[in-house]
Each structure stands twice: as structure tokens, then as C-alpha cells.
Amino acid sequence: MNEYNLERELPSDTASERALLGTALLNSRIPDEMAGLDPGDFFLDSHRRILSVMQAMQEEQEPIGIVFLTQRLMARKELEAIGGAGYLADLTTGVLPSSAVPHYIQRVRNKALARRAIHASEAISAAAYEGSESVDRLIQQAQDSFLRLALESSAGDADMFEDIADFCAGPDREPDWLIEGLIERGSNGIVAADPKGMKSLTTAYMAACLGLGLPWLQLTVKQRVKVALVSREDNPETTKRRLKHIVSGLGANVEELRGWVHVNSKKQSPSMMLDNPKEVANLIRCIKRWGSEVVIFDVLNKLHVQDENDNTKLRMIMNQIDRVQAETGAQACVLHHLNKGDTGQSITRRLRGAGAIAGFAEWIVGIEVEDEASKVRCMKFETKAGSSLEPIYYRVSGDKDKGPTYFNVVHAAGEPEPEPKRRWEK
């Protein structure tokens, strides 16, 4: 086993730091590319102090030159701390061409990230030696620390803006609907329900309709869609019966969905946690393998161990779902709960937990119990892509243990609307 030398110097590139500071001095301004640099990215304390003063001067639109910089450092009683006026003069012995500045910035940033990774690891190691934290807590702290580093590392220097004329150029693209008027291709959303709202059953029905290309209740499915159903709340046998009965109620056979709908339950993997990087990486690999276009997560609170009322913690979980979409191209449908007793408010306001959940969604479906005796549910919609849809009232019928399960839209007169044929059948 290799022994780690605790006396080793931390990673740094002080020559690149000097070159960047010298370039700013000779140009009398900080290059635009350096705007994203933080003084903490520099290794030497003297360099951190100099950059901090330079940034303050540029903020105040004061020219950055040796004379002015020296005066400002003297006023702050920091001139001697950075090595005196002679050190500032030495910085100007070389200047970088503008094309080289981004490369030197990246070198400085890489060393800064390496130091932060070391500091994070040392903090976790110290806590592990002390035994003051549980193993689960230590693992969570490590995941949080390195996720922040990963996000920092992915932040690029490319121009984040585009001229409005270029942004608006070209014809408008018509929405590419998966479910017309509700779910646009590439958009993430939430299905939330009251207790006993049948959200899992109704969303399993969505998965079958997408896979078969059949309307979901009254809403048109444009074409067959490949779906991955991550079912973590219910017993695998319950999910199995549910899917068989739903597909039978649609007049189809599960073999017709082979290659179109894939299921993950506790039978396929005992654990599937969005705050476990290894399990998320495996999820991404499987979604890519099957070519899934929609991933249904049932249900959010079974897929992590974070406090859903902590906006920072929950945002990290939603970021993992965003990561799944970014790396696979599959959009997400997340099942969640509605707060009890908040009827009359919008679905968004009724979502349980922190605001990061609502901020994640481009469309939200809320399911409320309209009449428990007749098993009538009311489905309400909120979308960003189009005008709000009218609520849909529907009834679920059939024996939950055997035989087909039927979803029938209920008209004002109380008569159910018959299910249409498959779109591809003549």
C-alpha cells in the first residue's frame, strides 16, 4: 500500500497566477476572461490580495496600474504583505497574448479545484477518525462536497449570452408533443396526488398508453414512445399485476410492449437512490441501453434520504434528475405527494416540500379524489408549454387482483367515454 505523504505541498501554479496578474497590470484592466476568477482560486495569499484589490478598482472604474494599485494597497495596509512595490513591478516582466489567457485561467482553476478536493477529503477523513458522525452521514457529506466540485468544474468560460436578434432568428418551431397539450418532448414534469389519489396506477396507465401509442384518457399520444418505469414504492408483484391488468384493459397484451416499456422495481435492484452516484450512473447506462425517451420516477421520497423541506438538499436531488436527462436525452416524470387539506389552491402551491420541486417542472398533473365511493378522480393541469387544459374527471374500474383495469372519462351526464382503438390500427 502506498503511503500518502501528509507533508506534500498542495497543488498550485504560481507562475500562471503571476502571468495573469501581470497581464492585468500591463493592460491597466482585468481581461474579460478573468471576470469569473475568484481570489480564492489563487494559491499565494499575496496574489489573492492583489486580485481582490484589482477587482475592487475595476468595479469602481479606476485604471489598474502600478501607481494606482500601490496607492490602494498602501491605503489598505497590505502593500508589505504582498511583497512591496518591487513585487508589483516584477509582475510586469511578461504579458500574455489574449489568446493564451483562457488557457492560463484554466490551469489556475484546475489547481484550485484539486486543493478543494484535498480539503474536502481531509475533512471527511478527520470526521471518520473521530467517529463523531454516522457512516451514512459521512457518505452524504462526501457526496455533497464532490457534487459541488463537479458543478464548479463544469462551469465554462464560454459566452453565456446571445444577441436577441440571433436568438429570435428563424421560424418558430411548433411544439413536439408526446401527449398533446401537456407534455412536450424534452420537458420534465410532476404527477402529484392526494392520499389514495391513485397516482401510481394512473401513471402506470400513462406508461402503457405511451408505449402503445394510445390516448391517455382524453389526451392524444402522437406516436409510440419508449418508457422506463422506476417503481420503488410498491411491491414488485403489485406493480406486475397492475401493469398486466392495465394493458389488458386497453385491449392489448404485454408482449406488444416488449422493447417499448422497461421496468425497474425492487426485484431488479434492491436499491435505486438518486443521492447515490454509483446507482445514478448505472441508471443512466441502462436508460441509454434501452433507448428510453421518458423515465417515470415512482415515487420521489423513496428515491433519496434528504430532507424534502430543505431547498438546498432537494435541489441537489432534482439536479441528479436533470443530469439523467442531460446524459440520456430522456425526459423525467416524477411522482410526488400533495399537501393535505390545501384544496382550493393551485397544484404548484400544494406540492409537498421545498420550492425546488415546483421549479424543476415544466408541466404538473394534480390528481384529487372527487368521489371515493364511485372512485372518481379529478385530474388538473398546469403547464408552461401551452394553455392550461380543462380538468378531466375519470373513473377507474375493475378487480384490482384479477381481470382488466379500465380508465373511463366521466362526462357531465355521468356516462363514460369508450376507449379508442390503437392509433396504428385501421
N, C-alpha and C positions, 0 to 999 in steps of 0.2 A: 504494500500500500504506500502510495506517495504521501509524504508529509507536507502539509501546507505551511509555508513559512509566514508566520504572522507578522514578521518584521519587514516583509516586502513593501516597497513603495507602491502607493496607489497609482493606477494608470493615469497618465497625463501627456499632454503635448504642448509644453510651454512655448516651444518655438512657433507653433501655429498661433497661439494666443498673442505673442509679441507681434507677429506679422499682421494680424488683423487690427490690433490697436495702432500700430504704426501706419497702416493704410488709412485709418480714420483720421489720424493726426495730419498726414500729408495732404489729404483731400479736404481738410477742415470740416468734415462731416462724416457721420457714420454711414457706410454704404447701405442701401436699401435692404440688401440681402442679410445684413446683420440685425435687422429690426427684431427678429424673433429670438435672438440670443439673450439669455438671462445671465446676469453677473455670476450667478451660482454655477453656470456651465464652465467657468474658468477655474483652473486648479489653484493658481497662486492668489493669495489674498491681495497682493498689490495690483494684480490685473483685475480682480473683481472690483476693487475700489475705483480704479481708473475708468473702467467701463461704466460703472454706476454714475460717476460724475459726468462722463461724456453724454450719457443718455439724458441726464437732467438738463445739460446745456442745450442739447438738440431740441428737447421738449420746449425749452424757453426761446428757441430760435436764435441762440447765441453761437457764433462761429467757434468751431473746435480747433484751436491751435495751441502751440506750446505755451505761449504767453498767457492766454486766457485760461487754459487748463491749469497752469501753475498757480495762477491767482486764486482760482476756485478751490484747488486742493489746499492752499495755504489758509484760506478762509475757513475751511472745514477742519483745519489742523491735521491733515492727512498727508501732507507733502513728504515729510520724513518717513512715514510709514510705507510709502510706495518706493522709497529709494532716492528721493530728492529730484531736483530739476535735471540733474545729469542723466538719471534713468529715463526720463521722458525723452531727452534728446537722443539717447541710444535707440529708442524705439523707431526712430525715423530713418535708420540706416538702410532700410529696404522698404519697398512698396510693392504690393501685389497688383498684377493686372486684374481688371474687373472680372475676366473670365475665370480666374483662379479663386476668387473669394468664396463662392459656394463650396468648393472642394475643401478649403481650409476650415470653413464653418462646420462642415460635416465631420471633419477629423476631431475638432474640439468637442462637438456634441457626442460623438461615439465614446470618447474617453470619459465624458461626464456621465453618460448612461452606465458605463462599466463601473464607475465609482459608486453610483447609486445602487447598482445591483449588489455590489460587495457590502455596502452598508445595510441594505435590506436583509441580506443573508446573515450577516453578523447579528442583527437584531433578533432574527428568528432563532439562530443558534444559541444566543445568550438566554433567551426565554426557555428554550428546550433544556438547557443545562440546569437552569434554576428550578424547572418543574412547576412554575407558578401558573402555567396555562395548560388547559386540556389539549390533547393531541388534535382534536377536531378544530379547536380554536387556533392552534399553531398553523395547521394546514390552511385555514381560511385566511389568516394574516399573510401567509406566503403567497396565496393566490391573488389576494387584493394588491399586494405590493408589486408583483410581477405583471399583473394586468395593467396597472398604472404605467409601468415602464414600457410595456408593449405599446400602449396607446401613445406615449410620448415618442417612442421610436418611430411610429408610423406617421407622425406629423411631418409633412414635407415642406419644402420651400417654394413649391410651385405657386404661381399666381392663383389666388382663390376666387378672383372675380373676373367677370366678362362684361364687356361693354353692352349696355342694354340693347343697342341696335343689333349686335351679333347674337345676343341671347334670344331675341324675338324674331330673328330672321327665319325665313322658310315658312311653309304652310303648317297650320296646326294639325297635330296628329289626333285622329279620332281615338277615343278610349278603346283599349283592347280588353273587353270584359271576359272574365271567366264565368261570373254569374252576373247577368245583365243588370246594370243599375246599382250594383252593390260592390262587387269585388273586381277591381281592375287588376290586370296582370302586373305583378311586381309589387303589389301593395300588401302590407301586413295589417292584420285586424284581430279583433277580440270577439268571442261569443261569451256572454255573461248571463247568468240566470239567478232567479230566486231559488231558495231551497226547494227541492222536488220540481225544479223547472224543466227537467229532462234535457239539460244541455248536452250531456254525453251522448244520449240517444239521438237527439236532433242533429248533432254534429257528425255522428257516425252515418246518419242518413245523408248528410251533405257529402261525406266522403264517397258513399256509394253512388250518389247522383252524379258527382263529378267524374268518377271512374267510368260510369255507363253513358254519360252524355245526356242524362235525363234532367228535366226541370227539378229544381229544389223548391218544393211547394209551388208557388206561382212564378218563381223566378227562373228565367231561361238560362240554361247552361249551353254556351255557344258550341262547345266541342268537348270530346273526351279529354280528361286531364289526369295525369299520374299523381297519385296522392300517397303520402306517408302518414300513417296514423300512429302517434306515440301515445299509447293508452296506459297511463301509470296509476290511475285511481282505482280501477275496478279489477276484480279477479279475472285472470285470462279467460277462464271458462265463461264468465259472464259476458265479456267482450265478444267471445266466439259466438255464443248463442245470439247475442244482439245483432251482430253483422249478418249471420245466416238468415235470421227472421226478417231483417230489413230488406235484404236483397230478394228474398222470396216474395215479400210484399210488393216489390217493384216488378214482379213477373220475370225475374231473371234468376240465374244460377251463379254461385260464387266463381265457377270456372270462367265465366265471362269477364270476371275482373282480374284474372291471372295476368300479372305483368302491369296492371294499372293501379292496384291498391296494395300497399305493403304495410304490415302491422308490426309494431314493437310493443310488447307487453312484458310483464314480469317473467313470463315464460322464456322469452328470447334473451333478456338481460335482467338480472336481479336488480340492477341499479341503472338509472339514467338521470344524472343530475347536471343541470346547466351551470353549476358552480364547480364542476369537476372538469378541468381542462382535457384530461385524457378521454373522458366519456364524450365530451363535445366533439373532440377530434374524430372519434370513432363514428359518431352520429353523422358528421359531415362526410366522412368516407362512404358510409352506407347510402346516404342520400344521392351522392354523386354516382355510385354504382347503379342504383335503380333508376336514376334519371327523374326523380320525383320533382314535380312542379309546385306542389303545395304540401306543407308539413303542418299537421294538426297536433298541437300540444295539449293533452288532456291529463291533468289539469295543472295550472301554473304552480299552485302551492305544494304539489307533490314532486316538483322538479328542482327544488332548491331548499336550502336550510336558512335562508336570510330572513330578516325582519321585513315583512312587506309594508310596514309603515315607515321604514327608513328609506327616504327617497334616493340617497346615495347608493345604498346596498342594492335596492331594487333596480336602479338604473344600470348597474353592472350586470345584472341578470338579463335585462332587456337588451343590453349591448351584445350579450352572447347569442341571443336570437338574431339580432342584426348581423352578427358575424356568420351565422349559419346561412342566412340569405345571401350575404356578400360572396361567400366562398362556393355556394352551390347554385345560386340563381333561383332557389325555391323560396316562395313567399310563405309567411307563417300565419297560422290561425291559432290563437291562444285562448284556451278556455279558462274562465275566471268566475269569481263569485260577485254577486251584487249585495250591497249592504241591506240588511233587513230594515223594514219599516220606513224606507225613504221613497215610497211610491209617490208619484206626482212630480218628482224631479227628473231631469234628463238622465239618460243611461250613463253618460260620461260621469256625471256627479255621483251616481250610485255605485260606481266601481269601487270595490273594496281596496283599501291600501293607499299607497303614496301616488302622487300625480304622475310619476314616471310611467305608470301603466297606460294611462289615457294618452299621454304624449307619444307613446310608441305606435298607436293605432291610427290608420287612415280610414278604417271603417269599423263600426261597432254594431253588433247584433245583441239586443237585450231580450231575454225571454222571461215573461212574467206569467204567473199562474192566474188565469182568468176565472176558471171554474174547476175546482179539483174534482168535484163529483162527476162531471162529464168529461174530465181530462182535457179540457180546452185550454190551450196556451195562447198568449198574445206575443207575437214577435215584433219588436220595434227596431228601427234602423237609424243610425247616424253615420253619414259618410262625408268625406272631403272631395270625392271624385265627381259627385253628381248631386242632383236634387234629392232631398230625403224621400224615401219610399213610404207609402202608406202602411200602417200596421197590418200584419197578416194574422188572422185567427185560425188555429188549426187544432185538430183532434187526433190523438194517437190511439189506435185501437188494435186489438189482437191479444192473444195469450202470450205473456212475457216469457213463459217457459217452453211453449211449443207452438208451431204454426206461424204464419206470416205476421209481420208488423206493418200496419198501414198508417200513413200520414195523410190526412184529408183536410183540405182547406174548408173552413166553415163560412158559408155566406150569411148575410144578414138574416135570411129566412131560416137559417139553421140547416140547410141542405149541404151535404158535402160535394166537393167538386171531384169528379173522377180523375184518376191518374192518367196522363197522356202516354202514348206509346213512345218507344225509343226513337230518338231523333233520326237514327240512320236506317230504321225500318221503313219500308214502303207500305 
